[in-house]
Amino acid sequence: MTPVIPQDPETLKQLVASEVAALRTAARREAGVRPDHASAPGPQDGGAAQACPCGAGDGPGHGCGDEGDGHDPWACVCATLPAIPVSAALLVPVRDEDGRTGDFTVRAGNHVRSAQWLDAPDRHIGRRLLEFQPGAAAGGLIDALAGVLSTGRALHAHAVDYTEQRGDGLHRARLLYDAASCGDQVLATWRPARNRTEMLSLDAQYIASMGWGTWDLLSGDITWSEGLHAIFRTEEGRALSLPELCDAVLLDDVPRFARMLTALLEGEEPAGSEVRFTVLGEIRTLHLVGHPVTATDGLPWALHLIARDLTAQVHSRQRLAAARRQREQLREEAAAERRVATVLREALLPTHSAELAELGLSVAAAYLPAEWEAVGGDWYKCRLLPDGRILLAIGDACGHGLSAVARMAQQRHALAGLAHAPGTHAGQLTTWLNELVCGDAAAETATGIIGHIDRDRNFRWACAGHPAPLLLRDGQASELDTSHRGPLFGLLSGHEYATATVPLRRGDLLLLYTDGMVERRGEDIGQGIEALRRVLVSCGGLGAQETMDRLMAAFTPEENEDDTCLVAVRLD
């Protein structure tokens, strides 16, 4: 029958407790039992021989007697030092006149090095401790060993960051000292805090953000690596039990963790799983891999868990997903704005009227959006006025997007209304439009050319900071003179714009354009105008639309850093 997977921490803890109790009951049936015996009483006769401090007694052949027989009672202790697997030495205190211990002499030592660059203790017998470990005083070792003699309490894992200058440079090792008093002497051992394998293991845990733990189900002992302590922000020696681990699991992930524990308690090896835990108020995502330690009967007596902290990667994925959602939202907003602006532009920039063709003018217009923006503030106007003149204008409202389209519409419609005032000339229209822009606090600057082609085919025009039109005549293209050019729209209120007149002839082609056509990053605008002029020269003899097509082919949208509007008028 498929086991029911707990869905909450309390039920999961009850399941764990039940399984552990069953395992311990099964283990007791097979376990051997050793009775506890009281210690055998020692000899009561006051004249009986006393045991040797080494614990071997005074039996025949032992050779240990009392000092009255000339025997050193610590000789057997010295003889056992080589059997100790870490650096060990028997130390005799060196006291000053006041009885204070300021150093120790090495009476005996073994041959074990605690680091490759440190000598073994047996090479320094008869020497003082500070002679062959000169950095010991700075680490408080001498005082700690003196405390062993004065208090009688053993020293356990006293850490010393030992630094020594040797011929090949500075060396440092973290050494742990253990010591106990032997009468008026001290038996001391020292070892590196971690061997090379432990250091590599610890480095691997921190680099990979991982750790491991073992839970002994029979004895209840728990062993954690430093990496696991770091993940759960616990101190060494304060490892979490399985019930405490269940309490730390995020409620939504309890079933996932329960499936893993259930499989491990049944002696199976489940697949890895991502489980979220609450650690000091922070949610941490761990990838867990478990392994049961089973006996010959197939029952697990311990569980191994390896955890890798994926919290940083999860946060990165979340930030990436949020950035993607934001980009998608911006893309959708831009697409919507582009659709609205395109509809507006098509309504505001209609194709030229057939009435102009009847007057012997062919007109072609084009709009080139910048590569990164579909709409902007460029506009043109070409239409027949009631008095028989042809209004020809082009402008560039600052900015991009819907706000620029709105300003473009305002300026274009204002010009359309002003142009119908009887008897007005291009300079007056330009002056009035400038006042309109200057009077709008929300408006930005703009450029423009406003002109008329009269019945005699004279082009009378005014300029507000705009690039000069190009005239193609007899295979030559040249800029119109701009000595009368005035400031940008919205820059200088009250300015009176002047006009200039250019007689046009049959076959002439007049090209008006905005600055996006000739501006390139890192290039002078004069170079852009010259490049446009050369292409226009190649269009000699072509109609307005054919000329526009060739210009479009020569200047692709990918090259445009700003939107561009062009109007070509040919006199047939």
C-alpha positions in Angstrom: 0.0 0.0 0.0 1.3 3.4 -0.9 2.2 5.3 2.3 0.4 8.5 3.1 2.8 11.4 2.7 2.5 14.0 5.6 1.4 17.4 4.6 2.4 19.4 7.7 5.4 19.5 10.0 3.6 17.9 13.1 2.5 14.9 11.1 5.9 14.5 9.6 7.6 14.7 13.0 5.2 12.0 14.3 6.1 9.8 11.3 9.8 10.3 11.9 9.5 9.5 15.6 7.4 6.4 14.9 9.9 5.1 12.3 12.9 5.8 14.6 11.2 4.0 17.5 10.5 1.0 15.4 14.2 0.9 14.2 15.5 1.1 17.7 13.1 -1.7 18.8 14.3 -4.0 16.0 18.0 -3.1 16.8 17.6 -4.0 20.5 16.5 -7.5 19.6 19.7 -8.1 17.8 22.1 -6.0 20.0 24.6 -7.6 22.4 24.4 -6.5 26.0 27.4 -5.8 28.2 26.6 -5.7 31.9 28.0 -2.8 33.9 30.4 -4.1 36.6 31.5 -2.1 39.6 35.1 -1.2 39.7 37.2 -3.8 41.6 38.3 -2.5 45.0 42.0 -1.7 45.3 44.2 -3.2 47.9 43.2 -2.2 51.4 46.5 -2.9 53.1 48.4 0.3 53.6 51.6 -1.5 53.0 50.6 -2.7 49.5 52.6 -1.5 46.5 51.2 1.6 44.8 50.5 1.6 41.0 53.0 3.2 38.7 51.8 6.5 37.2 51.8 4.8 33.8 49.2 2.4 35.0 51.2 -0.8 34.5 51.7 -1.7 38.1 54.8 -3.1 39.8 54.7 -6.7 38.6 57.8 -8.8 37.9 59.8 -7.5 34.9 58.1 -4.1 34.8 61.1 -2.3 36.2 59.2 0.6 37.8 59.9 1.2 41.4 59.9 4.2 43.6 62.3 7.0 43.3 64.1 5.6 46.3 65.3 2.8 44.1 66.8 5.4 41.7 64.0 4.9 39.1 62.4 7.9 37.3 58.6 7.4 37.6 58.0 9.2 34.3 60.3 7.1 32.1 57.4 4.9 31.0 55.5 8.1 30.0 58.4 9.2 27.9 58.6 5.8 26.3 55.0 6.0 25.1 55.3 9.3 23.4 56.3 7.8 20.0 52.9 6.0 19.9 50.9 9.2 20.0 49.8 10.1 16.4 50.1 13.9 16.9 53.0 16.1 18.0 53.6 15.4 21.8 56.1 16.4 24.4 56.7 16.2 28.1 57.5 19.7 29.3 59.3 20.8 32.5 58.4 24.3 33.7 61.1 27.0 33.9 60.3 29.4 36.8 61.8 32.7 37.8 62.8 33.8 41.3 59.2 34.6 42.1 58.0 31.1 41.1 56.3 32.3 38.0 56.4 30.0 35.0 57.9 31.8 32.0 58.8 28.9 29.7 59.1 25.2 29.5 61.9 22.8 28.7 61.3 19.8 26.5 62.1 16.6 28.5 60.9 14.2 25.9 59.1 14.3 22.6 57.9 12.2 19.6 58.8 12.4 16.0 55.5 13.7 14.6 55.4 17.1 12.7 52.3 19.1 13.0 53.2 20.9 9.7 55.8 20.3 7.1 57.7 23.5 8.0 57.7 22.7 11.8 60.3 20.4 13.4 59.2 17.3 15.3 59.4 17.7 19.2 62.1 15.0 19.5 64.6 17.3 17.7 64.4 19.8 20.5 64.8 17.7 23.7 66.6 19.8 26.3 65.7 23.0 24.6 63.2 25.6 25.8 59.8 25.8 24.1 60.2 29.4 23.1 63.5 28.6 21.4 61.9 26.3 18.7 58.4 27.8 18.8 59.2 31.5 19.2 55.7 32.5 18.3 54.1 30.5 21.1 54.2 33.4 23.6 52.2 35.7 21.3 49.4 33.1 21.1 49.1 32.8 24.9 50.4 29.2 25.0 52.9 29.7 27.8 50.2 31.2 30.1 47.8 28.4 29.1 50.3 25.7 29.9 51.2 27.4 33.2 47.5 27.4 34.1 47.4 23.7 33.7 50.1 23.4 36.4 48.5 26.0 38.7 44.9 24.8 38.5 45.3 21.1 37.7 42.6 21.4 35.0 43.4 19.9 31.6 43.7 22.1 28.5 41.5 21.2 25.5 41.9 22.4 22.0 43.6 25.7 22.9 43.9 27.4 19.5 47.1 29.2 18.6 47.6 31.1 15.3 51.2 30.2 15.1 53.4 32.3 12.7 57.1 31.8 12.1 59.7 33.4 9.9 61.9 30.8 8.3 64.6 30.9 5.6 62.0 30.5 2.8 59.6 33.1 4.1 56.7 33.5 6.5 54.6 30.4 7.5 51.4 30.2 9.5 49.4 27.4 10.9 46.5 27.2 13.3 47.5 24.7 16.0 45.2 23.1 18.7 46.9 22.3 22.0 45.8 19.7 24.6 47.7 19.4 27.8 47.4 17.7 31.3 49.6 18.0 34.3 51.8 15.1 35.3 52.9 16.0 38.8 55.0 19.1 38.3 55.4 18.5 34.6 53.0 18.9 31.6 52.2 16.4 28.9 51.2 18.4 25.8 50.1 17.5 22.3 49.4 19.8 19.4 47.9 19.3 15.9 46.8 21.4 13.0 43.3 22.7 13.4 42.6 21.0 10.1 44.7 18.8 7.9 45.0 19.5 4.2 42.1 17.2 3.3 39.9 19.0 5.8 40.9 22.4 4.4 40.1 21.3 0.8 36.8 19.9 2.0 35.9 23.1 3.8 36.9 25.2 0.8 34.8 23.0 -1.5 31.8 23.5 0.8 32.1 27.3 0.8 32.8 27.6 -2.9 29.9 25.3 -3.8 27.7 26.6 -1.0 27.1 23.1 0.3 27.4 21.0 3.4 26.4 17.5 4.8 25.1 16.0 7.9 24.6 12.6 9.5 21.8 11.6 11.8 22.4 8.4 13.8 18.9 7.0 14.4 19.9 4.6 17.1 22.0 6.8 19.4 20.6 10.1 18.4 24.0 11.6 17.6 24.1 14.3 14.9 27.2 15.3 13.0 27.2 18.4 10.7 29.9 19.8 8.5 30.9 23.4 8.8 29.2 24.1 5.4 25.9 22.9 6.7 26.2 25.0 9.8 26.9 28.0 7.6 23.8 27.3 5.5 21.5 27.1 8.5 23.3 29.8 10.4 24.0 27.6 13.4 27.0 27.4 15.7 29.2 24.4 15.7 27.8 21.8 18.1 24.3 23.1 17.6 23.1 20.8 14.7 19.4 20.5 14.1 17.6 17.3 14.8 15.2 15.8 12.2 12.2 17.2 14.1 13.8 20.6 14.2 14.6 20.3 10.5 10.9 19.5 9.8 9.9 22.6 11.6 12.2 24.7 9.5 10.7 23.5 6.2 8.5 25.9 4.3 4.9 24.6 4.7 4.4 24.3 0.9 7.5 22.1 0.7 6.7 19.7 3.6 5.2 17.0 1.3 8.3 17.1 -0.9 10.6 16.8 2.2 8.4 14.1 3.6 8.7 12.0 0.5 12.5 12.1 0.8 12.5 11.3 4.5 10.0 8.5 4.1 12.1 6.9 1.4 15.3 7.2 3.4 13.6 5.7 6.5 12.5 2.7 4.4 16.1 2.2 3.3 15.7 3.6 -0.2 17.8 6.2 -1.9 15.5 8.9 -3.3 16.2 11.3 -6.1 17.5 14.8 -5.2 14.9 17.4 -4.4 14.7 21.2 -4.0 13.3 22.1 -0.6 12.8 25.6 0.9 13.7 26.2 4.6 13.2 29.3 6.8 16.5 30.2 8.3 16.5 33.2 10.7 13.5 34.7 8.8 15.0 34.2 5.4 13.7 31.6 2.9 16.6 29.5 1.6 16.3 27.0 -1.2 18.4 23.8 -0.8 19.0 21.0 -3.2 19.0 17.8 -1.0 20.4 14.4 -1.8 19.9 11.7 0.8 21.5 8.3 1.5 20.5 5.7 4.1 23.2 3.8 6.0 21.7 0.3 6.2 22.7 -2.8 8.2 22.8 -6.3 6.9 19.1 -6.7 7.7 18.3 -3.8 5.3 17.2 -1.4 8.1 18.7 2.0 8.1 20.5 3.0 11.3 21.7 6.4 10.0 20.8 9.0 7.4 23.2 11.1 5.3 22.0 14.3 3.7 24.0 16.5 1.4 22.6 20.0 0.9 23.6 22.6 -1.7 22.3 26.2 -1.2 20.6 27.4 -4.3 19.2 30.6 -2.8 21.5 32.9 -4.8 20.7 31.1 -8.0 17.0 31.2 -7.3 17.2 34.9 -6.6 19.1 35.4 -9.9 16.5 33.4 -11.8 13.7 35.5 -10.1 15.4 38.8 -11.0 16.0 37.5 -14.6 12.3 36.5 -14.9 11.2 39.9 -13.5 13.5 41.6 -16.0 12.0 39.5 -18.8 8.5 40.4 -17.7 9.4 44.0 -17.5 11.0 43.9 -21.0 8.0 42.2 -22.4 5.7 44.7 -20.8 7.8 47.6 -22.2 7.8 45.9 -25.6 4.0 45.6 -25.5 3.6 49.2 -24.5 6.0 50.3 -27.2 4.1 48.2 -29.8 0.8 49.7 -28.6 2.3 53.2 -28.8 3.7 52.5 -32.2 0.3 51.3 -33.5 -1.4 54.5 -32.1 1.3 56.8 -33.5 1.2 55.1 -36.9 -2.5 55.6 -37.2 -2.0 59.2 -36.1 0.8 59.8 -38.6 -1.1 58.3 -41.4 -4.0 60.6 -40.6 -1.7 63.7 -40.2 0.6 63.1 -43.1 -1.7 62.2 -46.0 -0.4 61.6 -49.5 -0.2 64.7 -51.7 -3.2 66.0 -53.5 -4.0 65.2 -57.1 -4.7 68.9 -57.5 -1.0 69.6 -57.5 -0.4 67.2 -60.5 -2.9 69.3 -62.5 -0.8 72.3 -61.8 2.3 70.5 -63.2 3.9 69.5 -59.9 4.7 65.9 -59.0 5.2 65.4 -55.3 6.6 62.4 -53.3 7.0 62.2 -49.6 8.5 59.6 -47.2 9.0 59.0 -43.5 11.9 57.0 -42.1 11.6 56.0 -38.5 14.8 55.6 -36.4 15.9 52.0 -35.9 14.9 52.1 -32.2 11.8 54.2 -32.5 8.8 54.0 -34.9 7.4 57.5 -34.5 8.6 61.0 -33.9 7.9 64.7 -34.5 8.8 65.1 -38.2 6.0 66.5 -40.4 5.4 68.1 -43.8 2.6 70.0 -45.5 2.1 70.4 -49.3 -1.3 71.6 -50.5 -3.0 74.0 -52.8 -4.3 77.2 -51.1 -7.5 79.1 -52.1 -5.4 82.0 -53.6 -3.7 79.6 -56.0 -0.4 79.4 -54.2 1.0 76.0 -53.1 2.0 75.8 -49.4 5.2 73.7 -49.0 6.4 73.2 -45.4 8.4 70.8 -43.4 9.2 70.6 -39.6 10.8 68.7 -36.8 9.3 68.8 -33.3 11.8 67.8 -30.7 11.5 64.3 -29.2 10.0 60.9 -30.0 6.9 58.9 -29.3 3.3 60.0 -28.7 4.4 63.3 -27.0 6.3 64.3 -30.1 3.5 63.3 -32.4 1.1 65.5 -30.3 3.5 68.5 -30.7 3.9 67.8 -34.4 0.1 67.7 -34.9 -0.3 71.0 -33.0 2.3 72.8 -35.2 1.0 71.3 -38.4 -2.6 72.1 -37.7 -1.7 75.6 -36.5 0.1 76.2 -39.8 -2.9 74.9 -41.8 -5.1 77.4 -40.1 -2.7 80.3 -40.3 -2.0 79.6 -44.0 -5.6 80.4 -44.9 -5.3 84.0 -43.7 -5.4 86.2 -46.9 -2.3 88.0 -48.0 0.1 86.3 -45.6 3.6 85.5 -46.7 6.0 82.8 -45.5 7.8 85.1 -43.0 4.6 86.1 -41.3 3.5 82.4 -41.0 6.8 81.4 -39.5 6.7 84.3 -37.0 3.2 83.5 -35.9 4.0 79.8 -35.5 7.1 80.7 -33.4 4.9 82.8 -31.1 2.5 79.9 -30.7 5.3 77.6 -29.7 6.9 80.2 -27.4 3.5 80.8 -25.7 3.1 77.1 -24.7 5.0 76.4 -21.5 4.8 72.7 -22.1 6.2 72.9 -25.7 9.8 72.2 -26.7 11.8 73.7 -29.5 11.3 72.8 -33.1 12.7 73.5 -36.5 10.9 74.2 -39.8 10.7 75.6 -43.3 7.6 77.4 -44.5 7.3 78.5 -48.1 5.0 79.1 -51.0 5.3 78.3 -54.7 3.3 81.0 -56.5 1.7 81.0 -60.0 5.0 82.3 -61.5 6.8 79.3 -59.9 8.8 81.3 -57.5 9.6 79.6 -54.2 9.5 82.2 -51.4 10.5 80.7 -48.1 11.4 81.3 -44.4 13.6 79.1 -42.2 13.5 78.5 -38.4 16.8 76.7 -37.7 16.1 74.0 -40.3 18.6 72.4 -42.8 18.5 74.1 -46.2 16.5 72.5 -49.0 18.5 71.0 -52.0 17.7 72.1 -55.6 18.5 69.6 -58.4 18.8 71.5 -61.7 20.5 70.5 -64.9 22.3 67.5 -63.2 23.7 69.7 -60.4 22.4 69.7 -56.8 23.1 72.6 -54.5 21.8 73.9 -51.1 19.6 77.0 -51.1 21.1 80.1 -49.5 20.2 80.3 -45.8 21.6 83.7 -44.9 18.1 84.7 -43.8 17.7 81.7 -41.5 16.2 82.5 -38.1 16.2 80.8 -34.7 14.4 77.6 -33.8 10.7 77.7 -33.0 10.1 78.4 -29.3 13.6 79.8 -28.7 13.1 83.6 -29.2 9.7 85.2 -28.8 9.1 88.3 -30.9 11.5 87.4 -33.6 10.5 88.5 -37.1 11.5 85.9 -39.7 12.7 87.0 -43.1 12.1 85.3 -46.4 14.1 84.5 -49.5 12.9 83.9 -53.1 14.2 81.3 -55.5 12.8 81.2 -59.1 12.1 77.7 -60.2 12.2 76.3 -63.7 10.7 73.4 -65.6 12.6 70.2 -64.7 13.8 71.5 -61.3 13.4 69.2 -58.3 13.2 70.7 -54.8 14.1 68.4 -51.9 13.1 69.3 -48.3 14.3 67.0 -45.5 14.7 66.9 -41.7 18.1 66.5 -40.0 17.7 62.8 -39.3 18.6 62.3 -42.9 22.1 63.8 -42.6 23.1 63.4 -39.0 25.4 60.4 -38.1 27.1 59.7 -34.8 30.8 60.7 -34.9 30.3 62.5 -38.3 30.0 66.2 -39.1 26.6 67.1 -40.5 28.3 68.7 -43.5 29.5 65.2 -44.5 25.9 63.9 -44.3 24.6 66.8 -46.5 27.3 66.1 -49.0 26.5 62.4 -49.2 22.8 63.3 -49.7 23.7 65.8 -52.4 25.7 63.2 -54.3 22.8 60.7 -54.3 20.5 63.5 -55.4 22.8 64.3 -58.4 22.4 60.7 -59.5 18.7 61.3 -59.8 18.9 63.8 -62.6 16.0 63.3 -65.0 14.0 61.1 -62.7 10.5 62.0 -61.5 9.7 62.8 -57.9 8.7 59.3 -56.8 11.6 57.7 -58.6 13.9 60.1 -56.9 12.4 59.3 -53.5 12.8 55.5 -54.2 16.5 56.0 -54.9 17.0 58.0 -51.8 15.3 55.4 -49.7 17.5 52.7 -51.2 20.6 54.7 -50.4 19.8 55.6 -46.8 18.5 52.5 -45.0 16.6 52.8 -41.7 19.4 51.0 -39.9 21.6 54.0 -40.5 19.1 56.5 -39.0 19.7 57.6 -35.4 16.7 60.0 -35.6 13.5 59.8 -37.6 13.4 61.5 -41.0 10.9 63.1 -43.2 11.5 64.0 -46.9 9.4 65.9 -49.5 10.4 66.0 -53.2 8.6 68.4 -55.5 9.4 68.4 -59.3 8.2 71.0 -61.7 7.1 69.2 -64.9 
